[in-house]
């Protein structure tokens, strides 16, 4: 199941990404420091395809304990860490360098840079611990981190740090199959930029060829394309595995075909052998029939011989009596003459 966690999903780019992912059937965890904003985002989300449902959560990305609780809650509810994490949480507290208070600088660094570190670390640890074969962590930087901007020294420093952090994380986590990408939006119209002074907004617009600020939906498409790349890589590997599996099945079926051909020939040989045996037995049967008839003839012949010998015996008995009679007559003739 593809599970998406979005710190900073209560407004702006984060909300747009949540809405797009939900429309594609994903399960989405909308995390924001404002519970009200997270719930507002939840209201507009379509149901996910698997029926797992979406979840709203409160998180302070600058607090390690709060981030840990978020990841633990996700794993408890969905029985897995997030497959994709898009960290869109960020703030501005704009002042010119000469007038900026230290706490304004620290707060932006804590949320934007430290928050990206804590989110990336916690999600990566969860993915590695559960042995997840793939994962994607996307951080939202800013073009300001590259080119700088008036009145945003803290914001520019934090976003430059986010880019460096993400590049380093990508190098370290690639061996676990975890991809890390950083999106660098231009000047986008969000609730965060509404607090920027009008003069700064005008300066931002002057740097854009179209003379206007971008919309969150445009950045949403860029983030979604990164997710699609990750998803397509998984699909490519899945299809490669399927191709090899089908090759193995093809060879297995070829072996079975040859084995069956050998069995067919073996059975043909057995059939011919049995036919020869049948003919041989037929010949033996006829031979035995002839022997039986011959023996019957011999038996009758012996019966005839037996009767013939009985007749001879009676004939000899008659001859014996005849000779006895002759002897008597001879004796009588001798003594009475």
DANORBEL-V969741 format. One record per helix or strand of 2 or more residues. SS is the DSSP state (2 for helix, 1 for strand). FROM is the first residue (numbers start at 1). TO is the last residue. If there is no record, write none. Layout:
ss->SS from->FROM to->TO
ss->SS from->FROM to->TO
This chain:
ss->1 from->3 to->7
ss->2 from->12 to->23
ss->1 from->27 to->32
ss->2 from->35 to->43
ss->1 from->55 to->58
ss->2 from->64 to->78
ss->1 from->84 to->87
ss->2 from->102 to->129
ss->1 from->135 to->140
ss->2 from->144 to->147
ss->2 from->153 to->176
ss->1 from->178 to->183
ss->2 from->193 to->195
ss->2 from->198 to->206
ss->2 from->216 to->336
